[in-house]
Amino acid sequence: MSLEKILNTIIEDAQAEAVGIVKESQSKAEEIKETVRKEALELAEALHAEEERQGRLEASRLITQARLEGRIDILSTKKEIIEDVLAKALDKERSSIEKLKRQIIMKEGEREEAFDESRLLDEIRPQLEKFINDALKL
């Protein structure tokens, strides 16, 4: 074999090997590219799902807070109505309340004392509030 043939064979083998290496590199690059694409897609889907979950939680929190504030407003309004009704009732009956006395029975005997309006109101307030609440359907 001549030197030229040997060189041509070596060059052809090297070219064939280079083409094989290039094809293998391209194949590996495509595999890597596809793997990275899949991982990026999975990460994007996971991030999207997490953001949707966070959005639903925030919306739920806002709805719950709005409902709570609404209930607080309703309770506050009910309390104002009840206080107004009690005040008007007391104003109307103030003269008879001033005449109210209570009898205290003690070991030593009995004694009478005037019934303090604020104490009377404190003692009967729960029953009056319930009665007014039921009557006004609050």
C-alpha positions in Angstrom: 0.0 0.0 0.0 1.2 3.3 -0.9 1.6 6.1 1.5 -1.0 8.1 -0.2 -3.6 5.3 0.2 -2.7 5.0 3.8 -3.2 8.7 4.3 -6.5 8.7 2.4 -7.7 5.7 4.6 -6.6 7.6 7.8 -8.4 10.7 6.6 -11.5 8.8 5.6 -11.6 7.0 8.9 -11.0 10.3 10.8 -13.8 12.0 8.8 -16.1 9.1 9.4 -15.3 9.2 13.1 -15.8 13.0 13.2 -19.2 12.6 11.5 -20.1 9.9 14.0 -19.0 12.2 16.9 -20.9 15.1 15.5 -24.1 12.9 15.1 -23.7 11.6 18.6 -23.1 15.1 20.0 -26.2 16.3 18.2 -28.2 13.4 19.5 -27.0 14.1 23.1 -27.7 17.8 22.7 -31.3 17.0 21.5 -31.8 14.7 24.5 -30.5 17.4 26.9 -32.6 20.0 25.2 -35.7 17.8 25.5 -35.0 17.0 29.2 -34.5 20.6 30.0 -37.7 21.5 28.1 -39.7 18.9 30.1 -38.2 20.0 33.4 -39.0 23.7 32.6 -42.5 22.7 31.6 -43.0 20.8 34.8 -41.6 23.6 36.9 -43.8 26.1 35.1 -46.9 23.9 35.7 -45.9 23.5 39.4 -45.5 27.3 39.8 -48.8 27.9 38.1 -50.6 25.4 40.3 -49.0 27.0 43.4 -50.0 30.5 42.3 -53.6 29.3 41.6 -53.7 27.7 45.1 -52.4 30.9 46.7 -54.9 33.0 44.7 -57.8 30.7 45.9 -56.6 31.0 49.5 -56.4 34.8 49.3 -59.8 35.0 47.7 -61.2 32.8 50.4 -59.6 34.9 53.1 -61.0 38.1 51.6 -64.5 36.6 51.4 -64.3 35.3 55.0 -63.0 38.7 56.2 -65.9 40.5 54.3 -68.4 38.2 55.8 -67.0 38.7 59.3 -67.0 42.4 58.9 -70.6 42.2 57.7 -71.6 40.2 60.7 -69.8 42.6 63.0 -71.7 45.5 61.3 -75.0 43.7 61.7 -74.3 43.0 65.4 -73.3 46.6 66.0 -76.5 47.8 64.3 -78.5 45.4 66.4 -76.8 46.6 69.6 -77.5 50.2 68.6 -81.2 49.4 68.0 -81.5 47.5 71.3 -79.8 50.3 73.1 -82.1 52.9 71.5 -85.2 50.8 72.4 -84.0 50.4 76.0 -83.2 54.1 76.3 -86.7 55.1 74.9 -88.4 52.6 77.2 -86.5 53.8 80.2 -87.3 57.5 79.3 -90.9 56.6 79.1 -91.0 54.7 82.4 -88.5 56.7 84.3 -91.0 58.1 86.8 -92.1 54.6 87.8 -88.6 53.3 88.0 -87.7 56.0 90.4 -90.5 54.8 92.7 -89.2 51.2 92.6 -87.8 50.0 95.8 -86.5 46.7 96.8 -86.8 44.9 100.0 -83.7 43.4 101.5 -84.3 40.7 104.0 -81.5 40.3 106.5 -80.9 38.3 109.7 -81.5 41.5 111.7 -84.7 42.3 109.8 -85.8 43.9 106.7 -85.0 47.1 105.0 -86.1 49.0 101.9 -83.8 50.8 99.5 -84.3 52.6 96.3 -83.6 50.6 93.2 -80.7 52.2 91.2 -81.7 52.6 87.5 -78.3 51.5 86.2 -78.2 48.4 88.4 -81.8 47.6 87.4 -80.8 47.9 83.7 -77.7 45.7 84.3 -79.9 43.0 86.0 -82.6 42.9 83.4 -80.6 43.8 80.3 -80.0 40.2 79.1 -83.8 39.4 79.2 -84.8 42.7 77.7 -82.2 42.3 74.9 -83.5 38.8 74.1 -87.1 40.0 74.2 -86.4 43.0 71.9 -84.3 40.9 69.6 -87.1 38.4 69.3 -89.8 41.1 68.9 -87.9 42.9 66.2 -86.7 39.7 64.6 -83.1 40.9 64.7 
